[in-house]
Amino acid sequence: MKEIVMLKYGEIILKGQNRYRFEEILIKNIKNALKSFGRIKVFSAQSTVYVDFLDDETDISSAVDSLKKVFGVSSLTRAYRASYDFDEAKAEAAEYLKFELMKAKTFKVAAKRADKRYPFNSMQIGAFMGEYLLQRFKNLSVDLHNPDIIVYVEVREGHLYIHSTPEKGAGGLPVGSSGHGLLMLSGGIDSPVAGYKMAKRGMRISAIHFESPPYTSERARIKVEKLAEKLSAYASDIKLYVVEFTEIQEKIRDICRDDLFTVIMRRVMLRIANKVAAECGAGVVITGESLGQVASQTMNAIICTDSVSEIPVFRPLIGDDKQEIIDVSYRIDTYDISIEPYEDCCTVFTPRHPKTSPKKEEVEFEESKLDIDNLLTDISINVKTIYPVRK
């Protein structure tokens, strides 16, 4: 049997004259997701992408698992490319879906004739196919409202495509269609979810992480690399910029007011992120902040932090509560890594009583005690490209 995968567009169908650009990016991302699955042929027609696997030994189930993480796809399904001859196609449909049909008690046929040259219309295709399957499978009866199985028959480009219920795709827009952002990636729960959300809106992701040896361990950095790897399954290859931040944190701790430590630290981090963004071509910085979740994420603290940024700061989690963020982290398989007990640099110097409503003037006064320009010229940054795990 010749089995393929059919993927249906999501928002791309709304893109008008720019649609072709989104389609090209989506096909490129699909090919990238299937790099390890041997020879493939990918093409699109009528808001559907077809993936042909040219090697007989390809693990199509694993390929579908990878394709479920490709943004821009609303649904996908394994399908059989049947004959254009309807008598042959009926027999092929029965054979392809026989195990599902033998287990079911009720069914219906949903037919769609995209190829208007076909001699039967959609209603006729559904009626004739249903009649044939009732004769072949004595266990079945028709239920048009709540069937155990739906047999889909799609007439497209000289073939009949047979499949059962499609699976839900990742949705969103193809990664790379909405610019490039630099994610401030800590070892916590929130920032990987923020990166995932922006990738879902089509943004290509690079990441920056701040470490503070010896206060943070190598295991803490490895944890962040594992989070980036999980994120890369959705966002493709991610360049991870790791900044050694110990000296800067120690200077802030020793020189500045304790209750303003966190907001000053965040301002310095954002300045460094701006520099890295300029180097890697990112147009925005992305953070995992949620309004009011901690002292550094109050409205006043965010205003104080953002005032040093030369580019926009996107906060896709700003209105989410913690449980909503945790739910997404479970879904994208980052939660268990995020809760590993390795400190990140944002927590090792946390003051006991941080100020929740800092004023910009007092923050700038404390910050003036530091030689910011000199601090920023001496930072050490290591770069590593994180790749998705290939099957």
Steps between C-alpha positions, in 0.01 A plus 500: 500500500619850417458701817563873517444781749262785422532828691237774490583869531397712794515880491697496177178484300419854620820658369375614161770604254775419754381144540765352270777626730347328802451181296866498396615542861263228620625250242859582593420438868324173420806378310722608788284308750534185288876514439562169671218309329671419172399617156176696480302702248301797625258707294189708556169546322163644602598590860645154561861385529577144390799306632609196300746264670723352232666235719291196593655464847403851618340512846195706405362504857815674626492734201145602592613569858763741364252664264259565788753756627522698175325834543271605216320165478141482629454123457677200352426140421650186357315421179492248219531627144242285328418448133302755303276214397220489757448123504868448573502782754210344696690174541820686593316705763358187658842338512679811633255564784394139566636475855325818609180402319499149651519648853229762442124462528398817319650713224434765244676615183606863454583574138654809343545546125768768451560364147177596322587281199410190699180334370330472842417788728570499874159361598529216250853414610385482862192291418682252273795460737268455799297236320814306408641508856165383645517197272862425594469550878188340646579643844437855378197721490473862390489780757518846346510686833734315738683222314783294645704568186482747214634386164628801308521491121667797333522528122809703412740526207419171330475283813260408776652546844360274771547562872327499836476785752787754467717593797536853624806689378708761684308793351648850482728631226814345347814576697700762312199686362481761779854619558768404750491533879756449778355302790634561851512133599536420869477154651143556618154406380398828335762595242483180287123546481551862390736383225251235391220757478703738285617216275134410456442851367768436237801654675846350458663459841851553631560485875720667762576351841686656793710278725692585818770245580581390764157594637338311212628161392572339166187293560297821497637588156438147372143532624455813289648324196245221550221757513629658179506156339136439593408843364693436178259216416249777430727794413773313306871568562563747783820697556558516875713788632631427852620808692729474803333740740671442838715813518212730406270347759762526772557868420127574512474315831797683652429852374124546454205497736393149590128556438572622143743220414259301282374787287855632444615151407213466252591835343860388449382168357274684257787724385709188428206336324472810280866463401460131419178568309685750282772243429265214410244710313212468747250784495345444841582355841261236641455436872289259705367767736140490624356814656521492879643149527811615691642833619694566179184450294280773646396776263742751653791255489428415135486869408837557671651202320367581154628857508855379417400293196555633150275235345151377596462245780232237435337330800262235362413374851421842647131420562533129582478357851749241621277198443437601139876521445558165671234337283685607184835388644356152551370495145836595346689266738713763675346488848702211643826660382400843632446370854840328522665641817779704343519871579501765230668837540171683556446326833845469660519868610130567552453760777279413795276804453508619136322825426181433304434860388840640409523852357710550190689794656616301806599203285703723268668664800610165644604377159719809449732360769596226254728545200245347263689565177814336634306204637338436164830503308652221710223241484573150374245342264510142372282396206361153437247388241233270639343258253174303527541135589460305178340154495 
